[in-house]
């Protein structure tokens, strides 16, 4: 199944985020090393912010939340990821 893409920009200074529809129906995107996942279940949408741990395939959960719908969850995921990325200290 081919991925479906949509772009979202929240503010003039925000980067454009390209969302992909996964085969399982989830929406996912990457924002400066943070993977954003939005899933719909039981009448609400849940978002996850994940970061890869080292060079292996394991990811750690940075943050999660829920919203009333997928669109709002996507917007919130981008906002929270931008906040996390902007607060990171250079290594």
C-alpha positions as CSV (number, residue, x, y, z in Angstrom):
1,X,0.0,0.0,0.0
2,X,1.4,3.4,-1.0
3,X,1.9,6.0,1.7
4,X,-0.4,9.1,1.6
5,X,1.3,12.4,2.3
6,X,0.0,15.7,3.6
7,X,1.9,18.8,4.8
8,X,1.2,21.0,7.8
9,X,2.8,24.2,8.8
10,X,1.7,25.7,12.1
11,X,3.4,29.1,12.1
12,X,5.4,31.3,9.8
13,X,8.7,30.1,11.4
14,X,7.7,26.4,11.7
15,X,9.1,23.8,9.3
16,X,6.7,22.0,7.0
17,X,5.9,18.5,8.4
18,X,5.0,15.8,5.8
19,X,2.7,13.1,7.2
20,X,2.6,9.6,5.8
21,X,-0.3,7.2,6.2
22,X,1.0,3.9,7.4
23,X,-0.4,0.5,6.2
24,X,-2.0,0.1,9.6
25,X,-3.9,3.5,9.3
26,X,-1.6,5.5,11.6
27,X,-0.2,8.8,10.5
28,X,3.6,9.4,11.0
29,X,6.1,12.1,10.4
30,X,9.7,13.1,11.3
31,X,10.7,16.4,12.8
32,X,14.4,16.9,13.5
33,X,15.0,13.4,14.8
34,X,11.7,13.0,16.6
35,X,9.1,10.6,15.1
36,X,5.5,11.7,15.4
37,X,2.8,9.1,15.3
38,X,-1.0,9.7,15.5
39,X,-3.4,6.8,15.8
40,X,-7.2,6.8,16.0
41,X,-9.0,4.5,18.4
42,X,-12.3,4.4,20.4
43,X,-13.4,7.9,19.2
44,X,-10.3,9.8,20.0
45,X,-6.8,10.3,18.6
46,X,-3.6,9.6,20.4
47,X,-0.2,11.1,19.5
48,X,3.2,9.8,20.4
49,X,6.6,11.5,20.2
50,X,9.4,8.9,19.8
51,X,13.2,9.1,19.4
52,X,15.5,6.4,18.2
53,X,17.9,5.1,20.9
54,X,21.3,4.8,19.5
55,X,22.0,2.9,16.2
56,X,19.6,0.1,16.9
57,X,15.9,0.0,16.0
58,X,14.6,0.7,19.5
59,X,12.7,3.9,20.1
60,X,11.9,5.6,23.4
61,X,8.7,7.4,24.2
62,X,9.3,11.1,24.8
63,X,5.7,12.2,25.2
64,X,2.2,11.3,24.4
65,X,-1.3,12.8,24.6
66,X,-4.8,12.5,23.2
67,X,-7.2,14.8,21.4
68,X,-10.7,14.7,20.1
69,X,-9.7,14.1,16.4
70,X,-6.8,13.2,14.2
71,X,-6.2,16.7,12.8
72,X,-5.9,18.3,16.3
73,X,-3.7,15.4,17.4
74,X,-1.4,16.0,14.4
75,X,-1.2,19.7,15.2
76,X,-0.5,19.1,18.9
77,X,2.2,16.5,18.1
78,X,4.0,19.0,15.8
79,X,3.8,21.8,18.5
80,X,5.1,19.5,21.2
81,X,7.9,18.1,19.0
82,X,8.9,21.7,18.1
83,X,9.0,22.6,21.8
84,X,11.2,19.6,22.6
85,X,13.6,20.2,19.6
86,X,13.9,23.9,20.5
87,X,14.8,23.1,24.1
88,X,17.5,20.6,23.2
89,X,21.1,21.6,24.0
90,X,23.8,21.1,21.4
91,X,25.9,18.0,22.0
